[in-house]
Amino acid sequence: MDISQNEPAIVVIGGGTGLSVLLKGLKRYTSRLTAMVTVSDDGGSSGRLRSELGVLPPGDIRSCLVALAETETLMDKVFQHRFLQGGSLQGHNLGNLLLVAMTEITGDFISAIREVSKVLAVRGKVLPATLEPVTLGGMMADGNRVLGETAIRDYPASIKEVFLMPECGPLPETLQAIHEADAIIIGPGSLYTSIIPNLLVKGVIEAIASSPAPKFYISNIMTEQGETDSFTAADHLKVIQKHSGKQIIDYAVVNCGKIDEERLRRYIEEKAVPVRAAADEITKMGINVIEWDLVSDTEVAWHDADKLARVILETIGEL
């Protein structure tokens, strides 16, 4: 019997740094991981490759593959290397270029991810939210319609709602993983640009809602300028509910750990503040609140990978 079959099957949904941190923690406890990763990024190296070559943005996919790598190896560092000089190569990430090259060699993006997963000895699967080229659009508080993730982030008015153009469907593997999951985790990550785009892929909300697995939302530790200014954890959940059209969360995991003044000062320029739980509001939404010290020991107020993993696994009875 395959020992891994006794490990919990966990689906994580999101993108960006938050998702990578969560995966680093979970891989220590299970190899039955499936990461559904947003592909609407149009900035940085990913955005350049997308516009110049017409490929799906590889950046968040690459970060998740490295996060799930079996060990910290030289190859992991190679995949994360960013060119600081070199004309047209400047700013590009080597892992992004390798994923694009592997897509050309193998003939498709999914095969490229599988081959790179073998090289990095990845624990679990990393899947793009969709294989279709999509653009994230936003309806802003001032009534204007803005297209493109970067443009939405930079727009001076707050975000009212977001949408995908065109409508798109998920990979069958993603729906199968959701169906077989022992836990489904949404977040942490940028609310409108990393989390919601995944939920807008046709059929994903329905699959999550019909799954008997416990569903978690992991709240961000800090607010994010241009996306969630002054938001509480309850506000994040209201946005998810609005875009989902239904309540799909069973547990809200919120940070109750203290962030020292030195670290808080680092966020003054970004106008970011700690996310308050507003636990009473969350409870009224029919969601269980789990307050946990989730802060890492790093110089920034990020989630601690192991703390995140342990709170999930303890809640589902796997620790």
N, C-alpha and C positions, 0 to 999 in steps of 0.2 A: 504493500500500500504506500502511495506517495504521502510522506509526512506532511507536505505542504497543504494537503487537502484538509488537515486538521486546523490549519490557520484560518483566521477570519478573512473573508473576502470583503474588501473595502473599496468603494468608489469615491474618488475625490474630484471635485469640480471647481475650476477656477483658472488662475493664471498668475503670472508675475512672481515676485519674490515670496509672497506668502504661501503659495502652493508648494514651492520648492522646499521651504522650511518644514512644512507639514510632512511632505514625503520623506525627507531625511529622518524624521522621527519614526514614522510608521514602518519604514523598511527594516528597522531593527526587530520588529515583532511579527511581521508577516511578509510573505512574497506575493500574496494574492491581492495585489494592488492594481487598480486601473485609474489612471489620471486622465480626465477629460479636460482638454486645454483650449482656451480661446484662441482664435486665429484671425482676429480683427485688427491686430496691431499694424500701424502704418508709420511708426516712427523709428529712428535709429537705423541700425544695420538691417533689421528685419524689414523695415519700411522701404529702404533703398533696394533691397533684393526683390521685394514684392513689385515695386514699380518698374524696375529695370528688366527683370526676367519673368515676371508674371507668375511667380511661385507663391505658395502659401508662406506667411511669415514664420520663420523657423525659431525665433528667439526663445519664446516661452517653452516650446517643445524641447529645445536643447537644454535649457536650465533644468527641466524636469528629468530628462535622461541622466544628466550629471548627478542630480540629487538622489536618484535611485541606483546609481552605480554601486556595485558591491563594495568596493574599497576606494580610498583616496589614492589614485595612481597618477603617474605622469600623464597618461592619456586623458584623465579628467581635466588636468590643467591645460592640456593642448586644446580641448574642446571649449574651454572658457577663455582662451587667450584672445585679447583684443589688440588689433594693430594700432599703435599710437602714431605711426608715421607711414609714409609710403604712397603718397598720391591717392589714387582711386581706392586703395586698400584701407586707407586711414579710417578708423572708426568701425570697421567691420570686425565681426567676431569669427574666429577660425572655425568654431563648431557650426556656425550658421552656413559658412561656405562649404564645409564638408557635407552637411545635410543636403544642400542644393546639388552638389556634385554627385552624391550618392543617389539622389532622385533621378538625375540624368542617366546614371549607370544602370540602375535597377528598373527604371521605367515608370515608377510611381512613388509618391511620398510615403505611403504606408510601408512599402518594401524597404525604403531608405531608413525609416525609423527602426524597423526590425533588425536591419544589418548593423546599424549603429548601436542598438541595444545589446547585440552579441559582443561587439568590441568592448563595451563598457561593463559587461556582465550585469546588466540592469535587473533589479528585482521588481518584477511587475511589468505593466504595460503602460505606454504613453500614447494617447490617441488624440488627434485633432478633433475639435468640436464638430467640424464638417470638412469635407474635401472641396467644397465649393468656394470660389473667391467671393468673400462677403465684405461689405462696407458697413461700419457702424454709423448709424445716424442718431441725432439727438434733437428732441424738441426742447427748446430752452424756455426759461421762465419769462423771457421778454417776447415770446411768440415766434422767434426765428427758428428756422430749421437748419441744422449744421451737419455736414457730412464729414466723416473721418474721425478716428479716435483722437488723434493729436489735436485737431481743430476743436473737438468737444472739450478736451481738457483745458485748452488755452482760452476758451470763450469766456468773456467777462461775466455773463449772467449765469445763474445756477441752472442745473439740469432738471427738467421736468420729467422726461422719460426718454428711453433709447429704443432703437429698433434696428433690425438687420435688413440690408438690401443686397441681393434679392432674398426671398424666403429660401431656406435651405434645410436639408435633412441631415441627421447624424449618421455615423457609421453603425451598421448592424451590431458590430462588436460592442459598441457603447451601450446600446439598449439591452443586449444580452448580459453585460456586466451589471447593469443596474438591476435587472431582473434577478440575478443570482447573488446580489450583495447581502452581506450581514450588517453593513452600515454604509450610509451615504453621507458624505461630508461636503458642504458648500462653504467655500472660503478657507482661510482668510484671503484678502486681496482687494484690489480697487473695485468698489461696488458696481459702478456703472460700466467700467471698461474691461474688467477681468472676470467678474462673476455673472452679471446679468446676460451678457452676450451668449453664454453657454445655454442659459435657460430659454433663450429665444429661438434656439434651433428646434425645428418642428418635431414634435413627438417626445422631447426630453421631459417636459413638465408632466405629461401624462404618464410616462414610464416611472418617474420618481414618485408621483402620487399613488400609483397602483402598487408600488413595492411595499411589502410588509416590514422591510428593514427600518430601524430607527434612523431618522434623518437629523443631521446636525448642521447648525450654522455657527461658524467660528467668527466672532466679531473681531474687527481690527482693533488694535491697541490704541492707535492714534487716528484722529480725523485726517482727511486728505484734502488739501487745498484744491478748489475747483470741482470737487466731486462730493465731498461729505462734510463741508464746513459746518461746525457746531452740531453735527449729527450725534444722537445717542445710539446705542445698540438697537433700541426699539425702532428708531427711525430707519436704520438699515433694513430691518425685517419688514417694515411697512412697504419699502420700495420693492423688496423681493416679492411680497404678496401682491402688490399692484401689478407687477410685470408678469407674475405667474397666473393671476386670475383665481388663485385659490391658496389655501394655507398648506404648505408642504413641509414645514419644519416642526420637528418634535422637541428638539433641545437647542437652546441658544447658549453657547459657551462664551462667557465674557470674562475679561481680565479684572482681577481684584488686587493684583500685585502693585506695589508702590514703584513709581518711577522717580528716581532722584532728580534734584534740581539741575545738576550738571547735564544730564541727558535731556531734560526738558528744554534747556536753553538752546540745544542744537536744533530744535524745531521752531524756534521763534520766527526765523526768517521765512519758514514755510507756512507760518500761521496755523500750525497744527497743535491740537491739544488732546489730552487723553479722552478716549471715548467713554462716556458715562453709560452705565448699564440701563437705567430706567427700568429696573426689574419688574416693578408693579405693572407697567404698561405691557411688558412682554408676557407676563402671566395672564393678563386680561385677554391677550390674543390667543390663549390656549396653548402656549409654549412653555415648556419647563426651562427654568433658568439654572445654569451651572456656573457658579462664580468660582474662579480658580486663579491662583497666581501663575500667570503664563509668561511673565517677562523674562527675557534672556539676560545673561550676564555680559552681553556685548556692550559696545559703546553707544549703540542706538536702541531705541525702544521697540525691538522686534520680539516676536514670539520665540519661545524656547522650543526647539524641535521635540525633545523628549517629553517635556511637560504636556505639549499638545497631544502627542501620541498616547500618553498615559491616561489623560482624562477621557479620551474616546474609548480606549480599551477597557478601562475600569467601568465605564458606564454600560458597555455591552457585555460585561462579565467575562472578559478575556484576560484579565490580570488577577 
